[in-house]
Amino acid sequence: MSQAITVLGGGITGLSTAWYLAQRLPQTVNIRLVEGSLRLGGWVRTDSRQAGGVSFIVEKGPRTLRTGNSREALAVLELVDDLDMRSDVIVAPKTSAAARNRFIYYQGELNCMPAGLGSVLTGLPPAVRCLPRGIWHDLTTKKNTLEGASDESIHSFVSRRFGQQVDDNLASAVMHGIYAADTKDLSTRALLYPFWLADQMGKSGVLRGLRQVAKHSRARNARFAVRDAEEKYSVSKRRMQNPEFWASIDDASMYSFREGMQMLTDRLASRLANYSNVELIIGQSARTARLGVDGNVELELENGKVVQSQHLINTLPLHQIHGLFDNESSNALLEETPYANVAVVNVAYPKKDITPVDGFGYLVPRASAKSSKALGVVFDSCSLPEQDNGADISRLTVMLGGSRFYELFGKPDSVAKDSLEQAALETLSDHLGIRMTPIDVDATVGQKCIPSYTVGYVDRLKAMHEWVQRQLGGRMSVVGAAYGGPAVPQCVVHSRDLVNRHLILDSLDKPQNVSGLEEIIDCFE
Ligand SMILES: C=Cc1c2[nH]c(c1C)Cc1[nH]c(c(CCC(=O)O)c1C)Cc1[nH]c(c(C)c1CCC(=O)O)Cc1[nH]c(c(C)c1C=C)C2
């Protein structure tokens, strides 16, 4: 059999994995990407809309990417550079209102989050007043770490160290924005690891303990000095080749693309299609994965076709991996990881500047749950006005559901679009006073779209690592939103690490014995 590698799943993780493979492997090795649905891109989805005589775009999934010097942010920027998308990038400058103003809906008002010490001096809004008290509480409360606990919910942790109001007003809001989940369910150890460690290591409080954590991290990071130096060199070379592009990124706090985020996944797909050794198999879900008699991986598709390869990179969400293996032993991460359901309602109005404040948008904390069906609202036109196409419109997105989806709207697979659209318009009217008739309202339900890293996640991840190594004779690796973070840049950097640093691609004949989770687990040591 000729050499081949299969990538399962055609979302951003699968596409970027296939891309990095195509960069590294000779043309003699076949790369097959298998996607069950009829489109590539997964949760990255941009729709074109026509209404009120104008055309514009709406995002149904992630809408912007962060700039900065993190490995994750730089990995996406390097990808954008390699895909020749520099001229497609549009940015929100660091000086823009969208970069500076983020709000929390509290006591019926939009409260601006402090941007620095200056805002502390000019007075904190009501939602944030609990923060100085919370800091004082942590500094003056004796160590009260839960004995023997290997994890704790963010709600319990924040309440114990900083006071419940900090969770009710702030932490719960931030976690709604990222995970669309409740801090009562989310894991401190997985999502706030430096704070978790500081609580464990420190003798008196989390904030004092952070100094020890910083020392510990410096010692750990020293192991990655060579990798980091190589990556820094690669970026500095690019900076010299395209100084204008990189300077515009340095001045930006976030960015997207002229025609939306889907440009990135579309470009990946079209570039991959140009490779003679890449095959994109679309509209065929995998039925089973097994080891063939010759020791290679056999992936049986819905249509009965069997795709053979020496290694399988599985990027499917956990609930889809479940059931792929005949003699599947139990695995807690697969079985116990809930995914958030989020309704994304895009609304467009025939007028500019209709929000009472300018900014990225606002989040709704648990403290305001009684007066809001929404998790938050994004002011799209304020962040990226270019995407209005020069029209006199305002685009906003209302996010609904999360942990309260069933309670508020019923089953995500049968909810009426009307009820979501109604709830979104009521939110905009009640919170922002917008009573104008919109030119366009469009609701989409993201069913099981964001994995929830719930209490006990780290232990389950470690067990998953061992489980993956036991499958298919060491010929499977996993990567994706359920491991190491659900943000697009995290998915991209983990797929790059897997392909460029962990798999030994010139000896595909031998089992790789790489779960893909090694370094992610190592972060929690
Ligand atoms: C479809 C809804 C989504 C919600 N979260 C995500 C999606 C796709 C995923 C996500 N959103 C953010 C991150 C963090 C990484 C990052 O790129 O910054 C992830 C993984 C950031 C984010 N998204 C929103 C906000 C307010 C934030 C916080 C960070 C910031 O201030 O920039 C918008 C938003 N997303 C969701 C909700 C409910 C929401 C509300 C306004 C859920």
The ligand as an ORCA input file, in Angstrom:
! r2SCAN-3c Opt
* xyz 0 1
  C     -20.908     31.499     18.803
  C     -20.587     31.950     19.981
  C     -19.302     31.775     20.669
  C     -19.140     32.014     22.037
  N     -17.855     31.783     22.370
  C     -17.167     31.375     21.294
  C     -18.061     31.356     20.186
  C     -17.685     30.955     18.808
  C     -15.749     31.035     21.298
  C     -14.909     32.113     21.889
  N     -15.201     33.423     22.001
  C     -14.146     34.071     22.578
  C     -13.152     33.129     22.861
  C     -11.828     33.441     23.548
  C     -10.684     33.535     22.659
  C     -10.591     34.796     21.880
  O     -10.448     34.696     20.683
  O     -10.619     35.870     22.479
  C     -13.615     31.898     22.420
  C     -12.913     30.568     22.466
  C     -14.021     35.509     22.863
  C     -15.262     36.260     23.024
  N     -16.376     36.172     22.243
  C     -17.296     37.070     22.656
  C     -16.757     37.752     23.764
  C     -17.408     38.838     24.512
  C     -15.488     37.221     24.011
  C     -14.577     37.588     25.181
  C     -13.265     38.098     24.838
  C     -13.226     39.488     24.390
  O     -13.607     40.355     25.187
  O     -12.771     39.725     23.268
  C     -18.667     37.180     22.080
  C     -19.513     36.062     22.579
  N     -19.255     34.776     22.324
  C     -20.165     33.977     22.960
  C     -21.064     34.794     23.651
  C     -22.208     34.297     24.462
  C     -20.670     36.103     23.415
  C     -21.362     37.275     23.944
  C     -21.210     38.494     23.609
  C     -20.148     32.513     22.939
*
